[in-house]
Amino acid sequence: MKSLQLIRINHFFNLRQCLVLLAALWLAGCQNVPSTRQPSVPGKAPAPEKPAAATVAPPAQPYALLKNASWTDVPGLANEDWAASWQAWLQSCQGLKNKTDWQAVCQTALTVRAEDPVAIQAYWQQYFNVYQTQQVDGGQQGLITGYYQPVLKGARNPSSRYPVPLYKVPADLITVNLSALFPELKYKRVRGRVQGQSLVPYYTRSEIEQSQSPLAGNELLWVNDAVEAFFLQVQGSGIVELESGERLPVGYADQNGHPYQSIGKLLVERGEMVASEASMQGIKNWGQQHPDQLRALLDANPSYVFFKLLPAGLSGPLGALGVPLTASRSIAVDPFYIPLGAPVFLASTYPNTQEPLQQLMLAQDTGGAIKGGVRADVYWGEGEAAGKLAGAMRQQGQLWVWLPKTFPLPH
C-alpha cells in the first residue's frame, strides 16, 4: 500500500560502494519489511516474543513452514458464520483476482450464493487445501494481538489548538529494494536520503520533530495531540475529524526506515510501570503526569510513519493488500510465511477472557512487528470500543491457512 521509490543503485554509487553501504545500513537495523503501520500491539506497547532457539535458522523460501492438515483439525469450524466471512473473502478477491495463483478460485467465488452457508462451505472444501502454520522451532502457538482505526481531532492548517503535524512522504526519502540485488533478502528494504555522494540513514523521530523540522512545508494535516499522533503511527491509519465535521481518512504511506522501539517496554524497564499497565491508555496517563518527560519518551522510538489521504467513503482502512479492512475479519500477517490475501482460520481467545475466538479471517494486511509463522494482528474496527479490544488483546493462538489446491508451495 505504499509507493516505493526504487532507484537504480549505480545512479549514485558504483556497485562495490553500494554493496558495502547496503550491508552497513542493513546490519545497523535500518531495514524494514513493507508494512502498513508500526508494530501492532495497539493500545499495548509490544513486548518481544520469545525468540526461536539460536540454532534454528529461518527457512530460505516463503511459505516453507506451512504443513499439510485436515479440515477436521480446525477447531470451531462447525460454528463459523460463513456469510460474515464470505464478504471479507470477496474483498480479498478484489486484491487477488489478477494474480495467477488466485484467479480461478476468485472467479468461481462470484458464482456462489453469498447467503447459502452450505454452498460456501462446499466451495472451500472443493477448491482449497488447509495447512497449519508453525514457528521455525516447530511450535504451533503464537502471539495474537489487535489494532484499530483511531479518530483524531484536526485541521488543514496549524494553530495553537492544532500544533502537531502529520507529514506526507518526503521527496528526499529513498527506498532500496534489497531483493533486487539479493533474492534471499525478499521483503527487505533500506531507506535513506542522499547527502553529497552518499546514501545515509533518514532522519529519526527526534530530528523530524525538532522545532526547526527538516520536513517543514511537507505537512499533510495538523492534529491537537502529540501522543494521539504517535499512536496513529502505531496503528498506521485513522480518521482526522475537522471542526466542520468533515472526516478525512489517512493511511500509511511510508516509513523512515528506523526500527520501532517500544516506549511501553522502556517505561517498564525503568520501573515507571508494571507490564500490565503498559497499555496505550497507561502510556497516555503517564504522559499527562510527566509532561516534561513526554517528548524524550516519544523520541526514544526513532521510527516515524508518513501518511497520505485515502479516498472518502471506504468501508474501512486500506490494508497492504489494497482492499478495505473488515472489522473482526481482517488480520495482519507476516507475508513471508502466509500469502497476503489468504483465508486464515484463527483459534484463540477474546481479549482478557477464556472465551474462544475461533473464526475465519483474511490476511489483508502486514505490520512491522508481525513476524513469524504463527503471528497475527486482528483489526477490530474504528473508534473507542475497538481501541479497547485492540489494546487488551495479547493472546496465544493457532493459525490454519487455506490455499487453492493449485497453489505452488516449496517442497
C-alpha positions as a Markdown table, in Angstrom:
| # | Residue | x | y | z |
|---|---|---|---|---|
| 1 | Met | 0.0 | 0.0 | 0.0 |
| 2 | Lys | 3.0 | 2.2 | -0.3 |
| 3 | Ser | 4.5 | 3.9 | -3.3 |
| 4 | Leu | 8.1 | 2.8 | -3.2 |
| 5 | Gln | 10.7 | 4.9 | -4.9 |
| 6 | Leu | 13.0 | 2.3 | -6.3 |
| 7 | Ile | 16.3 | 3.6 | -7.7 |
| 8 | Arg | 19.0 | 2.2 | -9.8 |
| 9 | Ile | 21.8 | 1.8 | -7.4 |
| 10 | Asn | 24.6 | 2.8 | -9.7 |
| 11 | His | 22.9 | 6.2 | -10.2 |
| 12 | Phe | 24.7 | 7.2 | -7.0 |
| 13 | Phe | 27.4 | 4.7 | -6.4 |
| 14 | Asn | 29.5 | 2.1 | -8.2 |
| 15 | Leu | 28.3 | -1.4 | -7.3 |
| 16 | Arg | 31.1 | -2.1 | -4.8 |
| 17 | Gln | 30.3 | 1.0 | -2.8 |
| 18 | Cys | 26.6 | 0.3 | -2.9 |
| 19 | Leu | 27.0 | -3.3 | -1.6 |
| 20 | Val | 29.2 | -2.1 | 1.3 |
| 21 | Leu | 26.7 | 0.7 | 2.2 |
| 22 | Leu | 23.6 | -1.6 | 2.0 |
| 23 | Ala | 25.3 | -4.1 | 4.2 |
| 24 | Ala | 26.2 | -1.4 | 6.7 |
| 25 | Leu | 22.7 | 0.0 | 6.7 |
| 26 | Trp | 21.1 | -3.4 | 7.0 |
| 27 | Leu | 23.2 | -4.5 | 9.9 |
| 28 | Ala | 22.6 | -1.2 | 11.6 |
| 29 | Gly | 18.9 | -2.1 | 11.7 |
| 30 | Cys | 17.7 | 0.4 | 9.1 |
| 31 | Gln | 15.9 | -2.2 | 7.0 |
| 32 | Asn | 12.1 | -2.7 | 7.3 |
| 33 | Val | 9.6 | -5.1 | 6.0 |
| 34 | Pro | 6.9 | -3.4 | 3.9 |
| 35 | Ser | 4.1 | -2.7 | 6.3 |
| 36 | Thr | 1.0 | -0.6 | 6.8 |
| 37 | Arg | 2.0 | 0.5 | 10.2 |
| 38 | Gln | 4.4 | 0.3 | 13.1 |
| 39 | Pro | 4.5 | -2.8 | 15.4 |
| 40 | Ser | 0.9 | -3.6 | 16.1 |
| 41 | Val | 0.0 | -4.1 | 19.7 |
| 42 | Pro | -2.3 | -1.1 | 19.5 |
| 43 | Gly | -3.1 | 0.2 | 22.9 |
| 44 | Lys | -0.5 | -2.1 | 24.3 |
| 45 | Ala | 3.2 | -1.4 | 23.8 |
| 46 | Pro | 4.6 | -4.6 | 22.2 |
| 47 | Ala | 7.0 | -6.8 | 24.1 |
| 48 | Pro | 9.3 | -9.0 | 22.2 |
| 49 | Glu | 8.2 | -12.5 | 21.6 |
| 50 | Lys | 10.2 | -15.5 | 22.9 |
| 51 | Pro | 12.9 | -15.9 | 20.2 |
| 52 | Ala | 13.4 | -19.2 | 18.5 |
| 53 | Ala | 16.4 | -21.2 | 19.5 |
| 54 | Ala | 19.6 | -19.7 | 18.2 |
| 55 | Thr | 20.4 | -22.9 | 16.3 |
| 56 | Val | 17.1 | -22.8 | 14.3 |
| 57 | Ala | 17.5 | -20.8 | 11.1 |
| 58 | Pro | 14.5 | -19.3 | 9.4 |
| 59 | Pro | 13.5 | -21.0 | 6.1 |
| 60 | Ala | 15.1 | -19.9 | 2.9 |
| 61 | Gln | 11.8 | -19.9 | 0.9 |
| 62 | Pro | 8.5 | -18.3 | 1.6 |
| 63 | Tyr | 5.6 | -20.4 | 3.0 |
| 64 | Ala | 8.0 | -23.2 | 3.9 |
| 65 | Leu | 6.6 | -23.6 | 7.4 |
| 66 | Leu | 3.1 | -24.5 | 6.2 |
| 67 | Lys | 2.3 | -28.1 | 6.9 |
| 68 | Asn | -0.5 | -30.3 | 5.5 |
| 69 | Ala | -3.5 | -30.5 | 7.7 |
| 70 | Ser | -7.1 | -31.8 | 7.5 |
| 71 | Trp | -10.3 | -29.9 | 7.7 |
| 72 | Thr | -11.2 | -31.9 | 10.8 |
| 73 | Asp | -8.1 | -30.5 | 12.5 |
| 74 | Val | -9.6 | -27.0 | 12.5 |
| 75 | Pro | -11.3 | -26.3 | 15.8 |
| 76 | Gly | -14.7 | -24.5 | 15.8 |
| 77 | Leu | -15.3 | -24.9 | 12.1 |
| 78 | Ala | -18.8 | -26.1 | 12.7 |
| 79 | Asn | -19.7 | -22.7 | 14.4 |
| 80 | Glu | -18.3 | -20.5 | 11.6 |
| 81 | Asp | -20.6 | -17.7 | 10.4 |
| 82 | Trp | -19.9 | -18.4 | 6.7 |
| 83 | Ala | -21.9 | -15.4 | 5.4 |
| 84 | Ala | -19.9 | -12.9 | 7.5 |
| 85 | Ser | -16.5 | -14.3 | 6.5 |
| 86 | Trp | -17.6 | -14.6 | 2.8 |
| 87 | Gln | -17.9 | -10.9 | 2.4 |
| 88 | Ala | -14.4 | -10.4 | 3.7 |
| 89 | Trp | -13.2 | -13.1 | 1.3 |
| 90 | Leu | -14.8 | -11.3 | -1.6 |
| 91 | Gln | -12.8 | -8.2 | -0.5 |
| 92 | Ser | -9.7 | -10.3 | -0.6 |
| 93 | Cys | -10.5 | -11.3 | -4.2 |
| 94 | Gln | -10.6 | -7.7 | -5.2 |
| 95 | Gly | -6.9 | -7.7 | -4.5 |
| 96 | Leu | -6.1 | -11.2 | -5.7 |
| 97 | Lys | -8.2 | -11.6 | -8.9 |
| 98 | Asn | -5.4 | -10.7 | -11.2 |
| 99 | Lys | -2.8 | -12.9 | -9.5 |
| 100 | Thr | -2.2 | -16.2 | -11.4 |
| 101 | Asp | -2.5 | -18.5 | -8.3 |
| 102 | Trp | -5.8 | -17.0 | -7.2 |
| 103 | Gln | -7.7 | -16.1 | -10.4 |
| 104 | Ala | -9.6 | -19.3 | -10.8 |
| 105 | Val | -10.9 | -19.5 | -7.2 |
| 106 | Cys | -11.8 | -15.9 | -7.2 |
| 107 | Gln | -13.8 | -16.2 | -10.4 |
| 108 | Thr | -15.6 | -19.3 | -9.0 |
| 109 | Ala | -16.4 | -17.4 | -5.8 |
| 110 | Leu | -18.6 | -15.0 | -7.9 |
| 111 | Thr | -20.9 | -17.9 | -8.7 |
| 112 | Val | -21.5 | -18.9 | -5.1 |
| 113 | Arg | -24.7 | -17.6 | -3.4 |
| 114 | Ala | -23.5 | -15.4 | -0.6 |
| 115 | Glu | -26.5 | -16.2 | 1.6 |
| 116 | Asp | -26.0 | -20.0 | 1.3 |
| 117 | Pro | -23.7 | -21.3 | 4.0 |
| 118 | Val | -23.8 | -24.9 | 2.7 |
| 119 | Ala | -22.7 | -23.7 | -0.8 |
| 120 | Ile | -19.9 | -21.6 | 0.8 |
| 121 | Gln | -18.6 | -24.4 | 2.9 |
| 122 | Ala | -18.7 | -26.7 | -0.1 |
| 123 | Tyr | -16.7 | -24.2 | -2.1 |
| 124 | Trp | -13.9 | -24.0 | 0.4 |
| 125 | Gln | -13.6 | -27.8 | 0.7 |
| 126 | Gln | -13.8 | -28.3 | -3.1 |
| 127 | Tyr | -11.2 | -25.8 | -4.2 |
| 128 | Phe | -8.9 | -25.3 | -1.2 |
| 129 | Asn | -6.4 | -27.3 | 1.0 |
| 130 | Val | -5.8 | -26.5 | 4.6 |
| 131 | Tyr | -2.4 | -26.0 | 6.2 |
| 132 | Gln | -1.3 | -25.3 | 9.7 |
| 133 | Thr | 1.3 | -22.7 | 10.3 |
| 134 | Gln | 4.2 | -23.3 | 12.7 |
| 135 | Gln | 7.2 | -21.4 | 14.2 |
| 136 | Val | 10.7 | -22.0 | 13.0 |
| 137 | Asp | 11.2 | -24.2 | 16.1 |
| 138 | Gly | 8.1 | -26.3 | 15.2 |
| 139 | Gly | 5.8 | -24.7 | 17.8 |
| 140 | Gln | 2.2 | -24.3 | 16.8 |
| 141 | Gln | 1.3 | -21.5 | 19.2 |
| 142 | Gly | 2.0 | -17.8 | 18.6 |
| 143 | Leu | 1.1 | -14.3 | 19.7 |
| 144 | Ile | -2.2 | -12.8 | 18.6 |
| 145 | Thr | -2.6 | -9.0 | 19.1 |
| 146 | Gly | -5.0 | -6.4 | 17.8 |
| 147 | Tyr | -5.2 | -3.0 | 16.2 |
| 148 | Tyr | -7.9 | -0.4 | 15.3 |
| 149 | Gln | -8.6 | 2.8 | 13.5 |
| 150 | Pro | -8.4 | 5.9 | 15.8 |
| 151 | Val | -10.3 | 9.1 | 15.4 |
| 152 | Leu | -8.3 | 12.4 | 15.9 |
| 153 | Lys | -9.3 | 16.0 | 16.0 |
| 154 | Gly | -7.5 | 18.0 | 13.4 |
| 155 | Ala | -7.3 | 20.8 | 10.9 |
| 156 | Arg | -5.9 | 21.6 | 7.5 |
| 157 | Asn | -3.8 | 24.4 | 8.8 |
| 158 | Pro | -1.7 | 24.8 | 12.0 |
| 159 | Ser | -2.9 | 26.8 | 15.0 |
| 160 | Ser | -2.4 | 26.9 | 18.8 |
| 161 | Arg | -5.2 | 24.3 | 19.0 |
| 162 | Tyr | -3.7 | 22.1 | 16.3 |
| 163 | Pro | 0.1 | 22.3 | 16.5 |
| 164 | Val | 1.1 | 18.7 | 15.7 |
| 165 | Pro | 1.8 | 17.9 | 12.1 |
| 166 | Leu | 1.2 | 14.7 | 10.2 |
| 167 | Tyr | 3.7 | 14.5 | 7.3 |
| 168 | Lys | 3.4 | 13.3 | 3.8 |
| 169 | Val | 6.2 | 11.1 | 2.2 |
| 170 | Pro | 9.2 | 13.4 | 1.8 |
| 171 | Ala | 10.6 | 13.8 | -1.7 |
| 172 | Asp | 14.1 | 13.0 | -0.5 |
| 173 | Leu | 13.2 | 9.7 | 1.1 |
| 174 | Ile | 14.9 | 6.9 | -1.0 |
| 175 | Thr | 13.9 | 3.3 | -0.7 |
| 176 | Val | 16.1 | 0.5 | -2.0 |
| 177 | Asn | 14.7 | -3.0 | -2.6 |
| 178 | Leu | 17.4 | -5.4 | -1.4 |
| 179 | Ser | 15.9 | -8.4 | -3.1 |
| 180 | Ala | 16.8 | -6.8 | -6.5 |
| 181 | Leu | 20.4 | -7.5 | -5.5 |
| 182 | Phe | 20.0 | -10.4 | -3.1 |
| 183 | Pro | 17.0 | -12.7 | -3.9 |
| 184 | Glu | 17.4 | -14.3 | -0.4 |
| 185 | Leu | 16.5 | -10.9 | 1.1 |
| 186 | Lys | 13.0 | -10.9 | -0.1 |
| 187 | Tyr | 10.8 | -8.3 | 1.6 |
| 188 | Lys | 14.0 | -6.5 | 2.9 |
| 189 | Arg | 14.4 | -2.8 | 2.1 |
| 190 | Val | 16.5 | 0.0 | 3.3 |
| 191 | Arg | 15.5 | 3.7 | 3.4 |
| 192 | Gly | 17.7 | 6.7 | 3.5 |
| 193 | Arg | 18.5 | 10.1 | 1.9 |
| 194 | Val | 21.2 | 11.3 | -0.4 |
| 195 | Gln | 23.8 | 13.5 | 1.3 |
| 196 | Gly | 26.5 | 14.6 | -1.1 |
| 197 | Gln | 27.6 | 11.4 | -2.9 |
| 198 | Ser | 26.4 | 9.1 | -0.1 |
| 199 | Leu | 23.2 | 7.4 | 0.9 |
| 200 | Val | 22.7 | 8.0 | 4.7 |
| 201 | Pro | 20.0 | 6.9 | 7.1 |
| 202 | Tyr | 16.9 | 9.0 | 7.0 |
| 203 | Tyr | 16.0 | 11.5 | 9.8 |
| 204 | Thr | 15.0 | 9.9 | 13.1 |
| 205 | Arg | 11.8 | 10.9 | 15.0 |
| 206 | Ser | 13.7 | 13.3 | 17.3 |
| 207 | Glu | 15.3 | 15.0 | 14.2 |
| 208 | Ile | 11.9 | 15.2 | 12.4 |
| 209 | Glu | 10.1 | 16.6 | 15.4 |
| 210 | Gln | 12.5 | 19.3 | 16.5 |
| 211 | Ser | 11.3 | 22.9 | 16.4 |
| 212 | Gln | 13.0 | 23.5 | 13.1 |
| 213 | Ser | 12.0 | 20.3 | 11.4 |
| 214 | Pro | 13.8 | 19.3 | 8.2 |
| 215 | Leu | 10.3 | 18.4 | 6.9 |
| 216 | Ala | 8.8 | 21.8 | 7.4 |
| 217 | Gly | 6.4 | 22.5 | 4.5 |
| 218 | Asn | 5.7 | 18.9 | 3.9 |
| 219 | Glu | 2.7 | 18.7 | 6.3 |
| 220 | Leu | -0.4 | 16.8 | 5.3 |
| 221 | Leu | -2.7 | 17.8 | 8.2 |
| 222 | Trp | -2.4 | 19.1 | 11.8 |
| 223 | Val | -3.8 | 17.4 | 14.9 |
| 224 | Asn | -4.3 | 18.5 | 18.5 |
| 225 | Asp | -2.3 | 16.0 | 20.5 |
| 226 | Ala | 1.3 | 14.6 | 20.1 |
| 227 | Val | 0.5 | 11.4 | 21.9 |
| 228 | Glu | -2.5 | 10.7 | 19.7 |
| 229 | Ala | -0.4 | 11.4 | 16.7 |
| 230 | Phe | 2.2 | 8.9 | 18.0 |
| 231 | Phe | -0.4 | 6.2 | 18.4 |
| 232 | Leu | -1.8 | 7.0 | 15.0 |
| 233 | Gln | 1.6 | 6.0 | 13.6 |
| 234 | Val | 1.4 | 2.8 | 15.6 |
| 235 | Gln | -1.9 | 1.9 | 14.1 |
| 236 | Gly | -1.0 | 3.1 | 10.6 |
| 237 | Ser | -4.4 | 4.5 | 9.6 |
| 238 | Gly | -7.1 | 6.6 | 11.2 |
| 239 | Ile | -9.6 | 9.4 | 10.8 |
| 240 | Val | -8.9 | 13.1 | 11.2 |
| 241 | Glu | -12.1 | 14.9 | 12.1 |
| 242 | Leu | -12.2 | 18.6 | 11.3 |
| 243 | Glu | -14.3 | 21.1 | 13.2 |
| 244 | Ser | -16.7 | 21.3 | 10.3 |
| 245 | Gly | -17.5 | 17.6 | 10.9 |
| 246 | Glu | -15.7 | 16.5 | 7.8 |
| 247 | Arg | -13.9 | 13.2 | 8.3 |
| 248 | Leu | -10.6 | 12.7 | 6.4 |
| 249 | Pro | -9.3 | 9.1 | 6.3 |
| 250 | Val | -5.5 | 8.9 | 6.4 |
| 251 | Gly | -3.3 | 5.9 | 5.8 |
| 252 | Tyr | 0.2 | 4.6 | 5.9 |
| 253 | Ala | 2.3 | 5.9 | 3.0 |
| 254 | Asp | 5.9 | 5.1 | 4.1 |
| 255 | Gln | 8.3 | 5.0 | 7.0 |
| 256 | Asn | 11.7 | 6.5 | 7.7 |
| 257 | Gly | 13.5 | 3.1 | 7.9 |
| 258 | His | 14.4 | 3.2 | 11.6 |
| 259 | Pro | 13.3 | 0.2 | 13.7 |
| 260 | Tyr | 10.4 | 0.6 | 16.1 |
| 261 | Gln | 11.3 | 0.8 | 19.8 |
| 262 | Ser | 8.5 | 0.1 | 22.3 |
| 263 | Ile | 8.1 | 3.0 | 24.7 |
| 264 | Gly | 5.8 | 0.9 | 26.9 |
| 265 | Lys | 8.6 | -1.6 | 27.3 |
| 266 | Leu | 11.0 | 1.2 | 28.1 |
| 267 | Leu | 8.8 | 2.5 | 30.9 |
| 268 | Val | 8.5 | -1.0 | 32.4 |
| 269 | Glu | 12.3 | -1.4 | 32.2 |
| 270 | Arg | 12.7 | 2.0 | 34.0 |
| 271 | Gly | 10.3 | 0.8 | 36.8 |
| 272 | Glu | 7.8 | 3.6 | 35.9 |
| 273 | Met | 5.0 | 1.0 | 35.5 |
| 274 | Val | 4.4 | -2.7 | 35.5 |
| 275 | Ala | 3.9 | -4.7 | 32.3 |
| 276 | Ser | 0.1 | -4.9 | 32.9 |
| 277 | Glu | -0.1 | -1.1 | 32.9 |
| 278 | Ala | 1.9 | -0.6 | 29.7 |
| 279 | Ser | -1.2 | -0.1 | 27.5 |
| 280 | Met | -2.0 | 2.8 | 25.3 |
| 281 | Gln | -4.1 | 4.4 | 28.0 |
| 282 | Gly | -1.4 | 3.7 | 30.6 |
| 283 | Ile | 1.2 | 5.4 | 28.5 |
| 284 | Lys | -1.2 | 8.4 | 27.9 |
| 285 | Asn | -1.8 | 8.7 | 31.6 |
| 286 | Trp | 2.0 | 8.6 | 32.2 |
| 287 | Gly | 2.4 | 11.4 | 29.7 |
| 288 | Gln | -0.2 | 13.5 | 31.5 |
| 289 | Gln | 1.6 | 13.0 | 34.8 |
| 290 | His | 5.1 | 13.7 | 33.3 |
| 291 | Pro | 4.6 | 16.3 | 30.6 |
| 292 | Asp | 8.2 | 17.5 | 30.9 |
| 293 | Gln | 9.5 | 13.9 | 30.1 |
| 294 | Leu | 7.0 | 13.1 | 27.4 |
| 295 | Arg | 8.9 | 14.4 | 24.4 |
| 296 | Ala | 12.1 | 12.4 | 25.4 |
| 297 | Leu | 10.0 | 9.3 | 25.8 |
| 298 | Leu | 8.4 | 9.5 | 22.4 |
| 299 | Asp | 11.8 | 10.3 | 20.8 |
| 300 | Ala | 13.1 | 7.0 | 22.2 |
| 301 | Asn | 11.3 | 5.4 | 19.3 |
| 302 | Pro | 13.2 | 6.6 | 16.2 |
| 303 | Ser | 10.7 | 5.1 | 13.8 |
| 304 | Tyr | 8.4 | 7.6 | 12.1 |
| 305 | Val | 5.4 | 7.0 | 9.7 |
| 306 | Phe | 4.3 | 9.2 | 6.8 |
| 307 | Phe | 0.7 | 9.5 | 5.8 |
| 308 | Lys | -1.5 | 10.0 | 2.8 |
| 309 | Leu | -5.1 | 10.9 | 2.4 |
| 310 | Leu | -7.3 | 7.9 | 1.5 |
| 311 | Pro | -10.4 | 8.0 | -0.7 |
| 312 | Ala | -13.6 | 9.1 | 1.1 |
| 313 | Gly | -16.4 | 6.5 | 1.6 |
| 314 | Leu | -14.2 | 3.5 | 2.1 |
| 315 | Ser | -15.8 | 0.8 | 4.3 |
| 316 | Gly | -12.5 | 0.5 | 6.3 |
| 317 | Pro | -8.8 | 1.5 | 6.1 |
| 318 | Leu | -6.8 | 0.1 | 3.2 |
| 319 | Gly | -4.6 | -2.8 | 4.2 |
| 320 | Ala | -1.4 | -4.0 | 2.5 |
| 321 | Leu | -3.5 | -6.0 | 0.0 |
| 322 | Gly | -5.0 | -2.7 | -1.2 |
| 323 | Val | -8.6 | -3.5 | -0.1 |
| 324 | Pro | -10.6 | -2.1 | 2.8 |
| 325 | Leu | -10.3 | -4.0 | 6.0 |
| 326 | Thr | -13.3 | -5.6 | 7.7 |
| 327 | Ala | -13.7 | -5.3 | 11.4 |
| 328 | Ser | -13.0 | -8.6 | 13.3 |
| 329 | Arg | -12.4 | -10.4 | 10.0 |
| 330 | Ser | -9.1 | -8.9 | 8.7 |
| 331 | Ile | -5.7 | -9.7 | 10.1 |
| 332 | Ala | -2.2 | -8.6 | 9.5 |
| 333 | Val | 0.4 | -11.4 | 9.0 |
| 334 | Asp | 4.0 | -11.9 | 8.0 |
| 335 | Pro | 3.8 | -12.3 | 4.2 |
| 336 | Phe | 7.0 | -14.4 | 4.2 |
| 337 | Tyr | 5.1 | -17.2 | 6.0 |
| 338 | Ile | 1.4 | -16.6 | 4.9 |
| 339 | Pro | 0.4 | -15.4 | 1.5 |
| 340 | Leu | -1.2 | -12.0 | 1.5 |
| 341 | Gly | -4.9 | -12.2 | 0.8 |
| 342 | Ala | -5.3 | -15.8 | 2.0 |
| 343 | Pro | -8.1 | -17.1 | 4.2 |
| 344 | Val | -6.7 | -17.9 | 7.7 |
| 345 | Phe | -8.7 | -19.7 | 10.4 |
| 346 | Leu | -7.8 | -18.3 | 13.8 |
| 347 | Ala | -8.1 | -20.3 | 17.0 |
| 348 | Ser | -7.5 | -18.1 | 20.0 |
| 349 | Thr | -9.5 | -16.4 | 22.8 |
| 350 | Tyr | -11.1 | -12.9 | 23.2 |
| 351 | Pro | -9.0 | -10.3 | 25.0 |
| 352 | Asn | -8.6 | -10.9 | 28.7 |
| 353 | Thr | -11.0 | -13.9 | 28.7 |
| 354 | Gln | -11.0 | -17.6 | 28.1 |
| 355 | Glu | -13.9 | -17.3 | 25.6 |
| 356 | Pro | -12.9 | -19.0 | 22.4 |
| 357 | Leu | -12.3 | -16.8 | 19.4 |
| 358 | Gln | -12.4 | -19.3 | 16.5 |
| 359 | Gln | -13.3 | -17.9 | 13.1 |
| 360 | Leu | -12.2 | -17.4 | 9.5 |
| 361 | Met | -10.1 | -14.3 | 9.0 |
| 362 | Leu | -8.5 | -12.8 | 5.8 |
| 363 | Ala | -4.8 | -12.0 | 5.7 |
| 364 | Gln | -5.2 | -8.5 | 4.2 |
| 365 | Asp | -2.5 | -6.5 | 6.0 |
| 366 | Thr | 1.0 | -6.6 | 7.3 |
| 367 | Gly | 2.8 | -4.9 | 10.2 |
| 368 | Gly | 6.4 | -4.0 | 11.3 |
| 369 | Ala | 6.2 | -6.3 | 14.3 |
| 370 | Ile | 4.2 | -9.0 | 12.8 |
| 371 | Lys | 7.0 | -11.5 | 12.3 |
| 372 | Gly | 6.9 | -15.3 | 12.3 |
| 373 | Gly | 4.9 | -18.2 | 11.1 |
| 374 | Val | 2.3 | -18.1 | 13.9 |
| 375 | Arg | 1.7 | -14.4 | 14.4 |
| 376 | Ala | -1.4 | -12.3 | 13.6 |
| 377 | Asp | -2.8 | -8.8 | 14.4 |
| 378 | Val | -6.6 | -8.6 | 14.4 |
| 379 | Tyr | -8.3 | -5.5 | 13.0 |
| 380 | Trp | -11.1 | -4.6 | 15.4 |
| 381 | Gly | -12.6 | -1.6 | 13.7 |
| 382 | Glu | -12.9 | 2.1 | 14.3 |
| 383 | Gly | -13.2 | 4.2 | 17.5 |
| 384 | Glu | -13.0 | 3.9 | 21.2 |
| 385 | Ala | -14.7 | 0.5 | 21.7 |
| 386 | Ala | -12.5 | -1.1 | 19.0 |
| 387 | Gly | -9.5 | 0.5 | 20.7 |
| 388 | Lys | -10.3 | -1.1 | 24.0 |
| 389 | Leu | -10.5 | -4.5 | 22.4 |
| 390 | Ala | -7.3 | -3.9 | 20.4 |
| 391 | Gly | -5.4 | -2.6 | 23.4 |
| 392 | Ala | -6.4 | -5.5 | 25.6 |
| 393 | Met | -5.6 | -8.3 | 23.1 |
| 394 | Arg | -2.4 | -10.2 | 23.7 |
| 395 | Gln | -3.4 | -13.8 | 23.4 |
| 396 | Gln | -1.9 | -17.1 | 22.3 |
| 397 | Gly | -3.4 | -18.8 | 19.3 |
| 398 | Gln | -3.0 | -21.1 | 16.3 |
| 399 | Leu | -3.5 | -20.4 | 12.6 |
| 400 | Trp | -4.7 | -22.6 | 9.7 |
| 401 | Val | -4.1 | -21.2 | 6.2 |
| 402 | Trp | -6.4 | -22.1 | 3.3 |
| 403 | Leu | -4.8 | -22.2 | -0.1 |
| 404 | Pro | -6.1 | -23.1 | -3.6 |
| 405 | Lys | -5.3 | -26.7 | -4.5 |
| 406 | Thr | -3.1 | -25.5 | -7.3 |
| 407 | Phe | -1.1 | -23.0 | -5.2 |
| 408 | Pro | 2.6 | -23.7 | -5.6 |
| 409 | Leu | 4.4 | -24.5 | -2.3 |
| 410 | Pro | 8.1 | -25.3 | -1.7 |
| 411 | His | 8.9 | -28.9 | -1.3 |
